[in-house]
Amino acid sequence: MQRFSSYRDFDWPLLTLIAILSVISVLEIKSATAMTKFHGFDHKQIGFLAVGLFLMFVISLIDYHLLVDIVPWLYGIFLALLIAVPFVGTKVLGARRWIKLPGGVHFQPSEWMKLVLILSVARFFWPRAGRGLSWTDIGKAFALVGIPLLLVLKQPDLGTSLTYVPILAIGLFLGGIDWRKATILIVIFAAIGFGAVKSGKVLKPFQLARLTSFMDPNLDPKGTGYQIRQSMIAVGSGGLWGKGANQGTQTQGDFLPIPYTDFIFAALSEEHGFVGAVVVLMLYFLVLMRLIQNAQTASDIPGTFIVMGVVSVIVFQIAVNVGMVVDLMPVTGIPLPLLSYGGSSVLFTFLALGIVMNIRMRRFVN
Amino acid sequence: MTSPPTIDREEKLSPAKLHATQYVIVLILGILIFGLWRLQVLDVDNYRSLAEANRIRKVPVLAPRGRIFDREGRLIVDNYSSTSCFLIRDQIRDADAELPKIALGLHIPIEQLQATLRRFAAAPKYQPIPIKQDITPDEQAFIAAHRDGLPELETLEEQRRLYPRDGFAAHLIGYVGEVSEAMLEKDSRYDFYQPGDVVGQSGVEATYDAYLRGTDGSRDVIVNSHGKEVGQLGQELATPGHDLKLTIDLDLQIAAEKALEGKNGAIVALDPHTGEVLAMVSRPSFDPNQFSVRVSHSYWNSILDNPDHPLLNKAIQAQLAPGSTFKIIMSVAGLEEGVAQDLRVNCQGGASFYGQFHACDKHHGGVDIHNAIPYSCDTFYYTLADKLGIDTIAKYAKSIGISLKTGIDLPQEATGTMPSTAWKLKTQHERWYPSEAISVGIGQGAVTASPIQLARALGGVASGGVFHRPHVVMPGQIDDQTQASIYESYPGAAEAKIALNADNWQIITDGMAATTTSGTAGVAHLEGIDFAGKTGTAQVMSHAGLAKAAKGRNTTPNAWFVGMTPRRNPDVVVAVLWEHGDWGSNSAKLGAQMVDAYVTKQRTKDHNLKLADTPAPKPEATPTPAAAPTASSTGQ
């Protein structure tokens, strides 16, 4: 079978939406770091975006079927890397997450594993989709995602490990899990989760502190509770129209914690208000709808699975990050895709979108 | 690996699941928008005020205190603006690299800087900690040049007191410092003060604090989360404190400081016509500059360990036996009672009373009131005291102000003691023995007084029995009500008048004049000046046996002198206390220096005024003779 692909079929509206969000990202990073020792991060972000855009075009040229074909190899390699990280990784802020490559580049296997898992899940459910999932299938799917998840949780990196969950969830959902099995799984995992939090063995003390301070921000006014409190003050005081670009007193006064990464949405909400925040959420909505349309038009099952895997990760990250900023979710340290500063985050997002473009360009079968 | 061959690649998923996903996304975004609405629209006012409270801080702008001048408008105490440097630790990025840089730029030994950091280790990291006060322009420039590189450095401008050097007039002026918790809790005068306020702690600074301090203003500054100032919204200007003119004459103060140099004791000079204090010195002294705001530990300990009590203003706080200066009060009592006029004793180096011998330092032979004063014959006054009895002596002494505060406008004036039968019953629950009155007659025994009391007492006697409240601040500067309330908080004998017979007045003042020509202060004679006075040599230990028990403490007698010019209705009276000065005549020399300095200045001034007023030479007007005591005694 011969497939035809051309840049005329590139998703230009999607790329436009991404470009708008990227510009907003750069401007808000500039504002949030202007008064701090991190000023200049906006320029670095532009650099990441340029690299991301380049890689997006590169990956769109490789037929995603090739990626699906070699994904067991990729899975094996990245699982080995995750196992190796605790031994060869670089320790930053108490967690070993990075492997230092020659040339000073820090490489985070857990971030790349996200992409690998999206592809692996697509490949795993491809033959099984629509045929009724057995408990054996479900068990295999759990092992596929659960092993790397536990390895990343152990680093410790709760945020990244949690982003693996929606990949499995969307896979099970699209793969055709029946309601009975789904309900049983939800109940079991709710019970395990509750027990894990209670026992205090699975979560590190700081992770537990984040969860408890989510319940009562006043418990620890200078720690995690302080972050939530300052975030709520930033968002709330922004009001309907916001305080204006570079005018956020919480953001500029350094009250808001890490306003260029995890709390960038709080900075944006303070300076551009409810209206600005909703506009950005609407842009995300358009991006997601566009992605789902691409999932629908994909020429085959793995295409749909891959695009929906990307959708699930992006939705999950938006829900958890924005939810944290408006005090509906605990602090987990998950960046906001396309807005938060950071090379790993930008590269994952653009590579993921590159694969989506890839799938779109190959939607017509010749 | 290849894909499983049995699968049809063209197979597709049902769109229903994708649609379901879309609804889930809409639901999630809806919840998030609801979260935003809740914070940004429903609760916006609450969060706005929280955000304001976060970043706006009221910072006081300290009002500069009023300056202090002498009676002729010469500056004694000024202010200077000083910059202190603070360190905000949570702005430090690399302590190992930055601390040595800071130490070098601010000229602080690195060990000292690290010690400061250790001292504040328990304090919250965002709280600025003081690392150097009074930084130089050079160091300020260093901080300004490194605003970006060393953001942890912060400066604060404040007005600080600049006092004269070497403890000049330190006790009189006092010093400022942070108001203590005890002052805030116990003293109603500090009801409106806040912790951290700098207030006068002693001397004029304390008495006139409300007048000197002015009203602090404030600035609304914008701070970041570390408390670092990043901008300003508005300000309320500070009202500077009022300047204050003292009654002190700087020239006379300098003479007094010189006279007591290297000695322990006090000198006070005042104008008996008004009670204006012209000079006040206490030694040893201290450096009030060291006290401004916060005194260093080592300096404070060196002050506390000094056995000569540098913080004590001996001019008003020393309570010591007045010795023979008390004989002037004895003379008033004796003459007014009609006993001393006809009293004649034959001094053979002392006399026995009630079976105990009381010594006189010389064999004066036949002595009456006229030579008893200049030669300070103890035998005469032992006899007089015996004849008068303690309660008569006490009555006169009290009316002249002994055992009463003078009411001077300075804090913590001492009372002194005047024994009497009632006093002994009250304090020792014992009856008085007539034999105890003998040593009181020469200003020993239980009687104690301060230099200011003696200056007011002897100056008042020489003024014909008119006594004024000594004060150090020129009247008329402060509104009457405030002035009255200040005087009320410093109660004492204040203004008083006793009936003093003109003949008695003449006898006493002539006796004091003879003291400085042929009497005990003959060595202090001043040619061409009507100089009068009375010496006193007061034993520190009344018995040789007690002196042995002193164990190395200095038992040399204290030397007193109270002198004045002219002898009647004096323009100036000087009280000198030289601790362990050995003989009253030694103090008389110091007193003579003061009187000489005063007269020389007045004569020069008069001469200059005359030169200015009289273009053509004129015949000199005849000097007015001494006025009658009752007529001239008020007000001049």
Interface residues (C-beta under 8 A of the other chain):
Chain A: M1 M35 K37 H65 V68 D69 I70 P72 W73 R123 W126 P127 A129 G130 I170 F173 L174 Q230 M232 I233 A234 V235 G236 S237 G238 G239 L240 T249 Q250 Q252 G253 D254 F255 S269 G273 F274 A277 V278 L281 Y284 F285 L288 M289 I292 A295 Q296 A298 S299 D300 I301 T304 M308 V311 V315 I318 A319 V322 G323 V326 D327 L328 V365
Chain B: M1 T2 S3 P4 T6 I7 R9 E10 E11 K12 L13 S14 P15 K17 L18 T21 Q22 V24 I25 V26 I28 L29 I31 L32 I33 G35 L36 W37 R38 L39 Q40 V41 D43 V44 N46 Y47 R48 L50 A51 E52 N54 R55 R93 P151 I222 V223 N224 S225 H226 V230
